[in-house]
Amino acid sequence: MVIETKRLILRPFLESDAADVYEYLRAPAVNCFASMKLHSLDEAQAEVKKRLGETEYYFAITLKDSGKVIGEIDAYPEAGEPHADQDAPRDTFSPCWMLNEAYQGKGYAFEAAYAFFDYLFSQKNARRIYAYTEDYNLSSQHLCEKLGMRQEGVFLEFISFVNHPDGTPKYENTMQYAILKKEWDRRRWNQ
């Protein structure tokens, strides 16, 4: 599956993407990506190989004019309720997006996320899309709002991705945003 926008192509990862992936994962900008940190090009090559079979829900964000990978976006279908049985509809998605810091502030994240959300709603039968972001990640909050997502809540000291210098967990406040398909459809028709 390939998704094309004005300036971007969202596509499955290729082995040749390793150097670009290493460029943005050697120093992830926010703590929630700390576990994805890569320490070498060899690690990046191994990571890209893991992603090769992901063709439906995990995409490299590439510049249309050069093919450079500037980030990634993914989301997998899940039941809308954490205690749902196995037969429950898998119509809820929680996307994760990450962009190389050198390409932030140019509208690429919005362009990629908008196209990805539209794909999930129109082709993958998403009913609800929700996202988590740290309370200090103002650009991610702004992106959620620009996509028409509502803030649904704030979870205080919700999760820890890194430790303080003394080794104790550093808990972060997390905001949740969401949008329903009917809200997305209304928003699209009003543009």
Phi, psi and omega per residue, in radians:
M1 nan 2.372 3.099
V2 -2.287 2.362 3.101
I3 -2.053 2.220 -3.095
E4 -2.006 2.402 3.045
T5 -2.125 -2.992 -3.130
K6 -1.041 -0.781 -3.052
R7 -2.023 -0.133 -2.978
L8 -2.233 2.774 2.915
I9 -2.238 2.176 3.025
L10 -1.717 2.120 -3.037
R11 -2.554 2.874 3.044
P12 -1.075 2.712 3.116
F13 -1.229 2.648 3.066
L14 -2.121 2.710 3.102
E15 -0.994 -0.580 -3.108
S16 -1.234 -0.037 -3.123
D17 -1.487 -0.078 -2.981
A18 -0.962 -0.798 -3.098
A19 -1.107 -0.718 3.119
D20 -1.164 -0.694 3.119
V21 -1.126 -0.749 3.110
Y22 -1.050 -0.628 -3.113
E23 -1.015 -0.704 -3.124
Y24 -1.727 -0.243 3.121
L25 -1.757 -0.006 3.087
R26 -1.309 -0.379 3.097
A27 -2.606 1.336 -3.131
P28 -0.973 2.432 -3.024
A29 -1.280 -0.500 -3.136
V30 -2.186 2.690 -3.020
N31 -1.084 -0.494 -3.099
C32 -1.126 -0.286 3.099
F33 -1.770 0.143 -3.093
A34 -1.000 -0.644 -3.118
S35 -1.233 -0.250 3.141
M36 -1.615 -0.045 -3.072
K37 -0.976 2.356 3.116
L38 -1.903 2.484 -3.077
H39 -1.858 -0.120 -3.111
S40 -2.813 2.875 3.069
L41 -1.144 -0.574 3.083
D42 -1.072 -0.743 3.089
E43 -1.105 -0.678 3.121
A44 -1.115 -0.700 3.117
Q45 -1.113 -0.725 3.105
A46 -1.142 -0.704 3.134
E47 -1.123 -0.759 3.138
V48 -1.104 -0.689 3.121
K49 -1.048 -0.619 3.098
K50 -1.122 -0.536 -3.044
R51 -1.525 -0.166 -3.016
L52 -1.019 -0.606 -3.123
G53 -1.442 -0.095 -3.115
E54 -1.509 1.693 -3.042
T55 -2.037 -0.058 -3.018
E56 -2.001 -0.525 -3.022
Y57 -2.280 -0.031 -3.073
Y58 -2.294 2.027 -3.014
F59 -2.216 2.477 2.921
A60 -1.398 2.394 3.048
I61 -1.671 2.011 -3.068
T62 -2.121 2.608 3.045
L63 -1.304 2.261 -3.096
K64 -1.085 -0.683 -3.046
D65 -1.321 -0.474 -3.079
S66 -2.094 -0.339 -3.074
G67 1.442 -0.003 -3.130
K68 -1.131 2.337 3.058
V69 -1.403 2.095 -3.117
I70 -1.955 0.028 3.131
G71 2.961 -2.886 -3.115
E72 -2.662 2.764 3.078
I73 -2.589 2.425 3.131
D74 -2.683 2.795 3.025
A75 -2.938 2.508 -3.129
Y76 -2.136 2.576 -3.130
P77 -1.148 2.430 3.093
E78 -2.496 2.822 3.051
A79 -1.231 2.574 -3.110
G80 -1.245 -0.243 -3.078
E81 -2.200 2.268 -3.015
P82 -1.070 -0.425 -3.095
H83 -1.824 0.326 -3.112
A84 -1.188 2.626 3.110
D85 -1.348 3.051 -3.048
Q86 -1.119 -0.393 -3.112
D87 -1.544 -0.050 -3.122
A88 -1.114 2.530 3.116
P89 -1.043 2.424 3.091
R90 -1.775 1.340 -3.021
D91 -2.114 0.291 -3.137
T92 -2.074 2.444 -3.114
F93 -2.331 2.493 3.060
S94 -2.153 1.614 -3.069
P95 -1.226 2.628 3.045
C96 -2.156 2.213 3.122
W97 -2.240 2.556 3.125
M98 -2.563 2.372 -3.113
L99 -2.249 2.441 3.034
N100 -0.945 2.270 -3.079
E101 -1.001 -0.523 -3.138
A102 -1.164 -0.260 -3.087
Y103 -2.002 0.154 3.117
Q104 -1.386 2.736 3.102
G105 1.419 0.201 -3.113
K106 -2.027 0.094 3.129
G107 1.510 0.032 -3.127
Y108 -1.151 -0.698 -3.120
A109 -1.083 -0.777 3.110
F110 -1.102 -0.790 -3.107
E111 -1.048 -0.767 3.140
A112 -1.208 -0.818 -3.099
A113 -1.144 -0.707 3.118
Y114 -1.043 -0.830 -3.140
A115 -1.119 -0.696 -3.134
F116 -1.174 -0.773 3.102
F117 -1.047 -0.783 -3.140
D118 -1.064 -0.703 3.082
Y119 -1.074 -0.819 -3.124
L120 -1.107 -0.759 -3.133
F121 -1.239 -0.726 -3.026
S122 -1.553 -0.499 -3.053
Q123 -1.987 -0.389 -3.083
K124 -1.978 0.221 3.064
N125 0.975 0.641 3.068
A126 -1.138 2.399 3.032
R127 -1.759 -0.603 -3.064
R128 -2.539 2.390 3.032
I129 -2.157 2.263 3.107
Y130 -2.292 2.726 -3.119
A131 -2.458 2.553 3.020
Y132 -1.842 2.507 3.024
T133 -2.582 2.580 3.124
E134 -1.203 2.646 -3.105
D135 -1.151 -0.361 3.124
Y136 -1.568 -0.161 -3.087
N137 -1.553 1.327 -3.052
L138 -1.122 -0.591 -3.139
S139 -1.178 -0.635 3.097
S140 -1.218 -0.675 3.080
Q141 -1.091 -0.759 3.122
H142 -1.082 -0.714 3.115
L143 -1.064 -0.805 3.112
C144 -0.991 -0.800 -3.120
E145 -1.157 -0.694 3.120
K146 -1.123 -0.528 3.096
L147 -1.370 -0.040 3.119
G148 1.561 0.189 -3.138
M149 -1.352 2.560 3.080
R150 -1.659 2.511 2.987
Q151 -1.350 2.157 -3.106
E152 -1.749 -0.351 3.139
G153 3.032 2.997 3.070
V154 -2.240 2.208 3.107
F155 -1.777 1.941 -3.111
L156 -1.344 2.361 -3.122
E157 0.769 0.890 -2.987
F158 -1.332 -0.733 -2.994
I159 -2.659 2.740 3.097
S160 -2.172 2.225 3.094
F161 -1.921 -0.400 -3.110
V162 -2.387 2.944 3.115
N163 -1.918 2.729 2.977
H164 -1.217 2.907 3.111
P165 -0.979 -0.482 3.138
D166 -1.457 0.026 3.087
G167 1.646 -0.131 3.123
T168 -1.399 2.634 -3.121
P169 -1.104 2.442 3.044
K170 -1.717 1.820 -3.125
Y171 -1.441 2.441 -3.090
E172 -2.050 2.578 3.027
N173 -1.417 2.382 -3.041
T174 -2.177 2.339 3.102
M175 -1.807 2.514 3.086
Q176 -2.027 2.314 3.072
Y177 -2.102 2.696 3.111
A178 -2.713 2.797 3.036
I179 -2.572 2.425 3.083
L180 -1.649 2.769 3.132
K181 -0.996 -0.758 -3.115
K182 -1.124 -0.561 3.069
E183 -1.227 -0.729 3.113
W184 -1.068 -0.807 -3.129
D185 -1.079 -0.754 3.102
R186 -1.053 -0.766 -3.106
R187 -1.123 -0.751 -3.131
R188 -1.102 -0.733 -3.089
W189 -1.269 -0.382 -3.131
N190 -1.542 -0.014 -3.123
Q191 -1.532 nan nan
